[in-house]
Amino acid sequence: MQMKRPPEVLLLGPGPSPVHSRVLEALGQHTLGHLDPDFLEVMDQTSQLLRYVFETENQITFPVSGTGSAGMEAALVNILEPGDKAIIGVNGVFGQRMVDVASRCGAEVIQMDAEWGKPIDPEVIKKTLSAHSGVKLVGVVHAETSTGARQPLEPVVELARKYEALILVDTVTSLGGLPVEVDRRDLDIVYSGNQKCLSAPPGLAPITFGERALQKFHQRKSKVQSWYLDLSFLTRYWGEERFYHHTAPINMIYSLFEALTMIREEGLEDRFSRHLLHSSALVAGLKAIGIEPVVNDKYRLPSLTAVWIPENINDAEVRSRLRRDYLIEIGGGLGPFKGKVWRIGLMGNGSRRENVDRLLKGLSEILDDMGHHCSVDEALSEAGKIYHQQA
């Protein structure tokens, strides 16, 4: 039996993002042993490149073998013990997932809620911290993939420091697309995923631990809940000792190395500016055909835009026709947003003008055919104005 050759679909959903040919070529290089000296050199270089993208000097910075959810688990199971108090912000699916994982660690989880599409209010964080003594960790999602909302981190850091709590941040949909600045913001534990703004194939979860987090880890009274994600084993493999723990996904690390190399070549500031430019053009084009963003400008992600589906338009039919007739993928809504929003990603290698134009053309034509009268030319013209302003 022969596998059907996958078509080249333009991935403009919430992830994965389009993978550059250089990264795919790296993925196909000869597999080495996980303790081969040449591979160990690639490991060291990959950690160094991750420090560049995270903007940190943290020694414990490496990719966890698993998707972004494995990064979330690694962050929580290594820090939380039964009875610990954790405050977690929930304004979408992935904050709720963080609550679930923390509770499985036996922690007492205090949940801070916000309306989907909006950040956690600093006043809510302040009141929650003041009402609960001995909080070990405050966790927030920097870029909520289910809504396209960005969480300002500075107020979280200021308040958590005042109450001597660790700060955990999910940057799965922000790392490589907007500033994370681990050291400047004084973040303790930060994790991400390969398949979003880094534009590598899914399967690895970059993570970094600061000194305060490591101190808490070394003060544990119980074993880490997960053997596979136990930091004491993983750091011995990724550190100088090279202690065998598990067989690393060799070729996946090749691909991450190449994706990070491309980010270094572009430069972080230019990369962030590129994401913002194309996101702004997309929103302008969508507004021209009557499609409004869910999140206001102040908190909207440049990497992922959630938009309201026009009235009397069938969500699934539009996405199906985009995939079938235009070879474009966008995402549907989750939870209370199911059937109400589309999630459009312009992440990493996918954040390009030709992709904005291609999506606006396809979406306009489909909607016009379905009775939502709109003009392709008007959508492209409004997007073009943004590009002209930046020229």
Helices and strands as residue ranges (DSSP letters): E 10-11, H 21-27, H 37-54, E 60-65, H 68-79, E 85-90, H 93-104, E 108-113, H 122-131, E 135-141, E 143-144, E 149-150, H 154-162, E 166-170, H 182-185, E 189-191, E 204-209, H 211-218, H 231-238, H 250-266, H 268-288, E 304-308, H 315-326, E 328-329, E 331-332, G 335-337, E 341-345, G 348-350, H 353-369, H 376-390
